[in-house]
Amino acid sequence: MTVKINQDINTVVKSLKANHFDIVEFVKDADSVVKAVLDIIPFEAKVDIGGSMTLRQIGLRDMLTGRGIKVIGVPGYETNNSGEQGDILLSSSNAVTLDGKLVNVDGVGNRVAKMVFGPKKVILIIGQNKIVSNVDEATDRIKNVIAPYHGMNLGRTVGLKIPCAADGRCHDCKSPQRICNITTIIHRKPVMTEYVIFIVGQDLGLGWDPHWPEVRKKRISSAYLAAWQKEMASLPPPPSK
């Protein structure tokens, strides 16, 4: 890691703690965060998986089910409309600001709703590439990098027909298939929810600064696409309506 990344990670960890999130830890890489998460999830827990490329990338869902831990939600369609409540929500965040705010955009709302209220514990795994200066930068990154890139991939793989899937640009569209309908900013820890946040010294999931070197952006996008392709290969048919 560069000196700047180190400084940003230290700042984010201190800010999240100052914002009363219960446990905030830095871990050096994906292997370390997998071990840390598995160490704190009891075998009898019911774990709700929020739609997250980070989790798909590091393989945590498969490791949980391999241990016999109950994972709620259908892989690839993690909306969990069954009404069953998990003890733990395991997810990531679209962005985390230097002053310790969590910024997220969702199409369905299942992920962001549960991050705010519901499960007793929320565990978030946030790669260093998700760190931004402030809420404005987070919103800009989500609108102009994350959502359009994800939209283009959904257009190619599942035929989603939204403007950003066609050209990779946010149109603030009114499409019924729009993937960014709800925005949440968690300024401080929600009062009744326990939080464990791992800031990882590795790029994980989708998101980058457009000004970063092309080699870094390519590495992030390639890892995202590899995880997505693996997910699609194992995807069951969509639940019947």
N, C-alpha and C positions, 0 to 999 in steps of 0.2 A: 504493500500500500504506500501511496505517496504521503508526504507530510500533510498536505491539504486534506486528504481523505481521513487520515488519522485524527486531525483536529476536528473535522466535521462529525465524525463518529463520537468522539469524546463529548462534544457539545450536545449532540442529540441525546446521548445517554443521560447526561446531567439534567437536560431540560425535561425529559420524560419523567425522571425521578422527582424533579421539582413540581411537576404537574400531577404528582400523587399516584402515578401508576405503580402498582405494588412491587413488582420485580422487573428490573430492566438490566439486561446483561449483554455485554459484547462477547461474541464468539467468533473465532477466526475464519471458519469455513463451513461448507455444507455438512461435511462429516461430523463436525463438532456440534452443530445445531441439531442434527438428527439424534445424536446420542443424548444431548441435553433434554430434548423433548420427550424421548422415550423414557428417560429416567423419571420424569414427573407425571406421566400419565399412568394411573393405576390400571391393572388388567380388567377390573370390573367396570371401568368407565364406559359411557356411551359418548363417542366423539362425533361431533357434527363438523363436516368438512366444508368450509366456504370455498366457492370457486376460486382457485388460485393457481396460476402457472408456477409459482414458487414451489408449492407443495408437490405438484406433478413432477417438476424438474428434479427434486431431491428424493422422490420416491417414498415419502413418509406414509401415504395412505396404504400402500402395499405392505409396508413394514408393520403398520398397526394391525391390519387384518391378518397378517402372517402370525402375529402374536395371539390371535384370538380375541382382540379388542373389537367391540362392536362399533362399526363406522356407519353413521346414518347418512342417507342420501344415495341416490343412484349415481355411480361414476359417470361424469360427463354431463349430468343433469342435476347438479347438487342444489336443488330448490327445496327438497325435503317438505313436500306438501302433505305428508302423511299425518302431521300433527304431533309426531313423536318428538320429544324435546331431548336434546343432548345435554350431558353434564358439562361438556367442554366444547367450545368452538375453536377450531384450529384453522388459521387463515393467514393472510398477509395484509399489507396495506399498499394502496397505489402510491402513496407518498407519505413521508414524515418530514416535518419542517425542523429547522434548526432550533426553534423555540418549543419543540415538543408537541406539535399538533399532528393528528392523524387525519389525512384527507383521502376520501374514497368516493368513487363514482360507480354506480351499479345500474344494471338494466332491470333486473327483477326486484331487487331489494332484500333478498334473503340474507346475503352476506352482511350488508351494512346494518340491517335491523338487529341481527344477533350480536354484532359487535357492540351495540349500545345497550341492549337489554335482553335477557332470556337465560342463556347458559350461566351457570355459576362462575365459570372461569373462561376467559378468552386468552388464547395463546397466539401471538402474532410473530411471524418470522419475516424479517424485513432486511433485504439485501442492501448493501451500501449504495447501490445505484438508485435507490428510492429516496435518498436524502435530497431535500431541496431547501432553498433559502427561506421561503415563506409560502403562505397560502396562495398568493397570486402565481408564483412560479409553479406550485403544485397543480393548480387549475390549468395553467397553460400547458404543462407537460402532459396532463391527462387528455386534454382536448386535442392537442396537436401531435402527440406521439403515441401514447398508449392506446386510446380508443380507435384512432384511424388504422393503426397497424393491426390491432386485434380484429377490427372490422374487415380489413382486407383479407386477413386469413380466414375469417368466417365466411366471407364471400366465396373464396376459392374452394373451401373444404365442405361447407354445408349449404352453400347457395343463399346465404343471407343477403337480402336485397335492401341495402341502405346506402345512402350516398357515399359515406366514407369507405365502404367496402369496394366501391368502384374506382375511387381515385386517391384514397389515403389522406383525405383532408376533411376536417370537421366542417359540416354545413349547418350545425345547430338545427338538424332536420326535425320534421314532424312525422317521420315514418313510424307506423305501428310496430315495426321491428327494431326501433331505436335501442341501442345498447347502453345509453347513458341517460337514464331518467331520474336518478336520485343521486344527490351529492350530500355527503355528510362531512362535517368537520368536528372531530372530537378534541375539544380544547383542553379538557382535564379528564381524569378518570371518572367514568360513570359511577355514581355513588354505590350501587348495589352489586357491582360486577368486579370480580378479581381479575387482574391482568398480569400476564407474564409476557414480556416483550424481549425478543432476541434480535439484536442488531448484528448482522453478519458481515464480516470483512471480506465479502465476495459479492460479485454481481449476481443477483438471482431474480428470476421473474422478468417481466417486461417493463421497460422504462429506461430512458437515457436523456441526457441533455443533447440537443441537436448540435451543439458546438464541440462535443467530445470527438476525439480522434475516430476516424472511420473504423479502425481495427477493433476498437472497444465496442462500438455500436454493433458491428458485425458479429462479434463474439456473443453479445447478449441476444441478438435476434436469432442467431443460429441455435443457441441453447433452447430458446423459447420454441422454435419450430420443431426441434428434435423431440422435445417433451410433448408437444401437441400431436405430432405424428404417432408417437407411442400411445398416447391417449386414444386417438381415433382408431388405432388398430385393435384396441381392446374394448371399444365402446359397444355396449349392448344396444338393442333397438330402443328408440325413445319410448317412454311409458305411454301406454294407451290412454286416450282421453275419454 
